[in-house]
């Protein structure tokens, strides 16, 4: 019988730890400052005021922006941060390359409790535009709660759960990186997506997954309080 | 291992607990831990007018824990005369009954138990202990986690880490190159510091099995390892105890997490031992007192195991607690508890137990032989009181200076 020497054990342990750190670094390259900072401290998402980013595949000029602003002005908890865009006249005169059609709009959120992402999506669609991705950043620990008007039986909740299992596979393809886990609550007709700490959640991805599972939510809200807490009524 | 080295290790651990400032990156998955109602944070901080600047209820609980710890210490030092007296004077029954009672006395006082069934369970426990980490790693890999289900993998590197865990699990389950497995377990634990010191402290019990792997032969796959020798058992007991001790202080420090778990699974608050520690405290601070009582109870049991005082009794209490959490309170979500349960069973059913109090007992015996009864009293009483105070109060006092409300 031969046993490992102390030298071998120390060497193997150090090499293995370095290998894991190396894999981690190769997959998540970071600056020295980020490397030395406590986890989460330098995250783009964590700890700040909530901000919603709309990824509009078409937002070419101030006319488009005006429609978006008008569509969203009914939401008291949101303030549109207008990006700099060409005027309608300029857009009429100078045709722009395709890549310039798409723009991002940031929405400042004064009270996240009263933001319904489905209402935002509906308002944009009614205005004739659509956001491909609706991202939420800011809260460190939160979940998205999707209310389903239809969830009549156990098979519905099972179907929703099975349908959302696809998110596991899609994670390896770079999607749903923000998603930690999900729960289905048949009694409250809710599908809850728990976001990872400091993650930027893509509500659009969540909605697509729900649609793929065969469900259309009537509301999607971000909750930071205890699970099971009642949803606040908008003022 | 010298006592100076042991003290050094404890200082390193305590420093790590106090100096760190990173929030634990636990997630709302598996065992839910979101606080349903805010705690009274003033309870955990400095309390003007309170003894040592602590809340009176906190001091009450700590005093009770220290008293129980002292009582066990005291009984430990006089266990031999007590068992001899009971066996020879009170239980002069003879035959199988006396043999059974003798075995029971041996079990309770950490003496070798000469019994076929006990021995067989011990062998089985070692097999389960050495292999259960493989099952836990497989479970974690299938749940996008690293080592424990409460540590979610980063999506960018998840695929590689999952394969790595499965590879390590295969090595463990086939008992191949155990020294390498030990190095990989320790190396993985070191990597957990990437996610904050609280995560690494939380995972200290994982190192228990590593000490056995590291001291196993390279040809481990050809062997049926069913026994752990005295030296290995001492290390297992030490690391396991230190792990629980660290977890206990982590509960006191990061009170929101354990209070959140209790909010979501109130049944865990119904524990008689914890109930005893927090009896008579202000009902207004019920959850806060429970957090402190739970944390200190874990510290006490971890310390007893580290030092080797009534190891089997405390091990059995912890097995009961983990089994209850697994089968009653949380169910499937706590299935990885098969690992600490098998580790504790290995300790409980080992006939290689030792105690770190041997030097004190040697001094006591020398004083007894010399007929110095006052010196005996001073040795036993002094070490009991000093241990009870040092284990509970200093760190509780220091932690109260840190604002942990935002953790």
Boltz contact constraints between the chains, C-beta under 6 A:
constraints:
  - contact:
      token1: [A, 1]
      token2: [B, 217]
      max_distance: 6.0
  - contact:
      token1: [A, 1]
      token2: [B, 219]
      max_distance: 6.0
  - contact:
      token1: [A, 2]
      token2: [B, 218]
      max_distance: 6.0
  - contact:
      token1: [A, 3]
      token2: [B, 217]
      max_distance: 6.0
  - contact:
      token1: [A, 4]
      token2: [B, 179]
      max_distance: 6.0
  - contact:
      token1: [A, 9]
      token2: [B, 183]
      max_distance: 6.0
  - contact:
      token1: [A, 9]
      token2: [B, 214]
      max_distance: 6.0
  - contact:
      token1: [A, 12]
      token2: [B, 183]
      max_distance: 6.0
  - contact:
      token1: [A, 13]
      token2: [B, 183]
      max_distance: 6.0
  - contact:
      token1: [A, 13]
      token2: [B, 186]
      max_distance: 6.0
  - contact:
      token1: [A, 13]
      token2: [B, 187]
      max_distance: 6.0
  - contact:
      token1: [A, 16]
      token2: [B, 183]
      max_distance: 6.0
  - contact:
      token1: [A, 16]
      token2: [B, 184]
      max_distance: 6.0
  - contact:
      token1: [A, 16]
      token2: [B, 187]
      max_distance: 6.0
  - contact:
      token1: [A, 17]
      token2: [B, 187]
      max_distance: 6.0
  - contact:
      token1: [A, 17]
      token2: [B, 190]
      max_distance: 6.0
  - contact:
      token1: [A, 17]
      token2: [B, 191]
      max_distance: 6.0
  - contact:
      token1: [A, 20]
      token2: [B, 191]
      max_distance: 6.0
  - contact:
      token1: [A, 23]
      token2: [B, 157]
      max_distance: 6.0
  - contact:
      token1: [A, 23]
      token2: [B, 160]
      max_distance: 6.0
  - contact:
      token1: [A, 24]
      token2: [B, 157]
      max_distance: 6.0
  - contact:
      token1: [A, 27]
      token2: [B, 156]
      max_distance: 6.0
  - contact:
      token1: [A, 27]
      token2: [B, 157]
      max_distance: 6.0
  - contact:
      token1: [A, 28]
      token2: [B, 156]
      max_distance: 6.0
  - contact:
      token1: [A, 38]
      token2: [B, 22]
      max_distance: 6.0
  - contact:
      token1: [A, 39]
      token2: [B, 25]
      max_distance: 6.0
  - contact:
      token1: [A, 39]
      token2: [B, 195]
      max_distance: 6.0
  - contact:
      token1: [A, 39]
      token2: [B, 196]
      max_distance: 6.0
  - contact:
      token1: [A, 171]
      token2: [B, 155]
      max_distance: 6.0
  - contact:
      token1: [A, 172]
      token2: [B, 159]
      max_distance: 6.0
  - contact:
      token1: [A, 177]
      token2: [B, 155]
      max_distance: 6.0
  - contact:
      token1: [A, 180]
      token2: [B, 27]
      max_distance: 6.0
  - contact:
      token1: [A, 180]
      token2: [B, 29]
      max_distance: 6.0
  - contact:
      token1: [A, 180]
      token2: [B, 152]
      max_distance: 6.0
  - contact:
      token1: [A, 181]
      token2: [B, 29]
      max_distance: 6.0
  - contact:
      token1: [A, 194]
      token2: [B, 28]
      max_distance: 6.0
  - contact:
      token1: [A, 197]
      token2: [B, 25]
      max_distance: 6.0
  - contact:
      token1: [A, 226]
      token2: [B, 34]
      max_distance: 6.0
  - contact:
      token1: [A, 226]
      token2: [B, 36]
      max_distance: 6.0
  - contact:
      token1: [A, 227]
      token2: [B, 34]
      max_distance: 6.0
